[in-house]
Amino acid sequence: MLKKLEQIKVRYDAVVEKLSNPATFQDKQVFKELSQERKHLEPIIEAYNKYAALLAHIEDDETVLRGNDDELKELVKGELDDLKAERERMEEDIKFLLIPPDPNDNKNTIVEIRSGTGGDEAALFAHDLYRMYIRYAERRNWKIEELSASFIGLGGIKEISFEIKADGAYGELKYESGVHRVQRVPATESSGRIHTSAATVAVLPEAEKVDIEINDADLRIDTYRASGAGGQHVNKTDSAIRITHIPSGVVVACQDERSQHKNKEKALKILYSRLLQHSINEQNAKVAAERRSLVSTGDRSAKIRTYNFPQSRLTDHRINYTSHALQAIMDGDLFELIEELKLADNIEKLKNL
């Protein structure tokens, strides 16, 4: 472990030196990548310095025990046991720090929510999930931008896409992808029966052009008149955009903006992110052929969580996590749940290092 940490220290020093070079500022992409790498390495270097100091302290005490000063030996015996116990704890912590980072974790994220089985109740639940993520983002002081949305009556959501702009947003929310199931008495149900319905969440890392290369010839762009709220404008101009990526068959439509240009810009942002997520899913499938991941498969069809309102219980089926603070969670208090998911994923990664 010490040898590995020493290698990382050499890399960290090289990154810091490059960042101090004025020429690095000329290339924004290189500067961004180096800054992110330094941010990732800093806690490892901090742990390395403490670990090296601890090893030196242990070595000093062991030198005393090999000497002839009996009084000094008695003083260090008890201390040495504590230091060795601390070394074991520190080594466990360092192992987690040495897990290779997901290169997409620091990206902004695009979240897509779609109502599933359950009719109007599923659409109402999709709206509740949307509010849950918005409240969580607000607690984190993250910036939110709605990209596209389709609503139904009663305040339900058929589907919605929104972007969260914050360093690390994808890394925090990526475990939310999958089918979310709700059990409760719907507001539309007069007999008081408990219904089960579902909504699907997809969390995508915001893609940049350096992540995904798309040829213009592979895109079919159609314009049409927007429908829904928006006054006379929606009936008179072809402002809505539908983009089809021909090789993959991915289709993105956006009509929320009055400007055709803005709708195209938003649709392309979603398209790039969906294609990047498709690439990530393919890579995860290759990894899954060797080992089964509990929480990071990104499989949209997997039922990941149940929200049981009569019992105020939330259960995440991937890690057997249960909480009875359902109302607080629905109000955006996702901190403990997300930490448990990250811990479970890291433990699994640690086993496979």
Number of C-alpha atoms within 10 A of each C-alpha: 11 12 8 10 19 15 11 17 19 10 15 21 13 14 17 14 11 17 18 11 10 8 10 16 14 10 9 10 12 14 16 14 13 19 16 14 17 20 12 16 19 13 13 22 19 11 18 22 15 14 19 14 12 17 16 12 15 20 13 13 20 15 11 18 18 9 11 9 10 10 8 13 17 12 13 18 14 10 13 18 12 12 17 14 10 14 17 11 11 16 16 11 13 18 15 15 18 16 14 12 12 8 11 20 17 19 20 21 28 28 25 21 25 24 26 21 14 17 13 22 27 26 28 26 28 29 22 17 22 24 15 20 21 19 19 19 20 13 13 13 11 16 13 16 11 14 22 21 17 14 15 12 10 12 14 20 26 22 22 20 21 20 24 23 19 17 15 16 24 24 21 18 22 26 21 23 25 22 23 25 23 23 18 19 18 19 11 10 11 8 8 11 10 15 14 18 24 26 27 25 26 22 27 28 29 26 23 13 10 7 14 13 11 13 8 9 8 12 16 12 15 13 17 15 14 21 13 11 9 12 9 8 14 20 14 10 15 17 23 25 27 18 20 19 20 12 8 10 10 14 17 20 21 25 28 24 19 16 15 18 13 17 22 24 15 21 23 20 19 28 22 22 22 22 21 21 19 16 14 17 16 13 12 18 17 11 13 14 9 8 12 13 18 15 22 19 21 22 16 16 12 14 18 21 22 20 24 19 16 10 12 14 17 23 19 18 14 16 16 8 13 15 14 15 13 18 14 12 21 19 16 20 19 19 13 11 17 17 12 13 23 19 14 18 17 18 14 16 14 15 7 9 9
